[in-house]
Amino acid sequence: MLRSFFIALSTNAGLRSFSEKSSLGRKMSSRFVAGMTVEEALAAAAALNREGIAVSLDSLGESVNDEAHARHSSAIYHQLLDAIETRGLNANVSVKLTQMGMDFSPALAESIVIEMVEHAAKADSFVRVDMEGTPLTEATIQMVERIHARPGLFGRVGTVLQSYLYRTEADTERLLKQGIRIRLCKGAYKEGPEHAFPSKIEVDRNYIKLMSRMTTYVHPELGRPVFCGLATHDERIIDTMIRFVQQQGILKSSFEFQMLYGIRRDLQRSLVKEGFGVRVYIPFGAEWYPYFMRRLAERPANVLFLARNFFKN
């Protein structure tokens, strides 16, 4: 019930407008959002890199409705890619298609992302196309497939699959065969029983099944697994994966754990000490409200954390 409540709040335009403009809202979001500016995000990235943690930079925003806004959003990503190259950061970028105009012009969104991935290739970086709700799942996968198949862009673009969807097992096989990198998460959007597993037990079971497949599948041309990210803060699942790695003799360098900025910092550092790759997603920007509400929906403990720490300096 709490999950549904916060997901519903994430689409409330009035509360979003108030929250994003208020100092109170910005204070609440600061645990999970690295700041409002590119420089604040880059400073956070550099700090995590010094701890041996890779990052993915995410300029927050979604559902733009005009080309000018989409172009402005893409310009921020080009600025990030330039900074990743010039500052030697262990970083890539993560982008939502609706932020690039997908809602009103899929062709515009694709052209913008192609330019971004071409820039990433020159900067020796990578673009992760985030997954949104199920109305965009197939279109997102198809776009990533087309871009990945373009000359010089193999391995420079990937996407996200969500273990709460029934279709994800088939999508996993589809992308692995093409050598497309996957970020596996549980899912943060409200989906009906026609699309998604109704219980957490089933979602977790599917997650474990899929992560096992991703880390043992050997791509015939690469001769090794497709490098994938396992995005979870669930210690039970992480422990299951660590045991699986030991049992199967899987190289720790063949995948990475991924977590969100401000969540389970202790666990991030512990995994790095154990020799596992860890990447933290760093969101930033003024349009933080939908992201913030989905983080509260995903993990009720985040609500308690904010309540306990809000008045601390």
Secondary structure, DSSP 4 states (H G I P E B T S, - for coil): -HHHHHHHHTT-HHHHHHHHHSHHHHHHHTTTS--SSHHHHHHHHHHHHHTT-EEEEEE------SHHHHHHHHHHHHHHHHHHHHHT-SEEEEE-GGGGTTTT-HHHHHHHHHHHHHHHHHTT--EEE----GGGHHHHHHHHHHHHTSTT-TTSEEEEEETTBTTHHHHHHHHHHTT--EEEE---S---TTTB-SSHHHHHHHHHHHHHHHHH--BTTTTBPPPEEEE---HHHHHHHHHHHHHHT--GGGEEEEEETTS-HHHHHHHHHTT--EEEEEEESS--HHHHHHHHHH-HHHHHHHHHHTT--
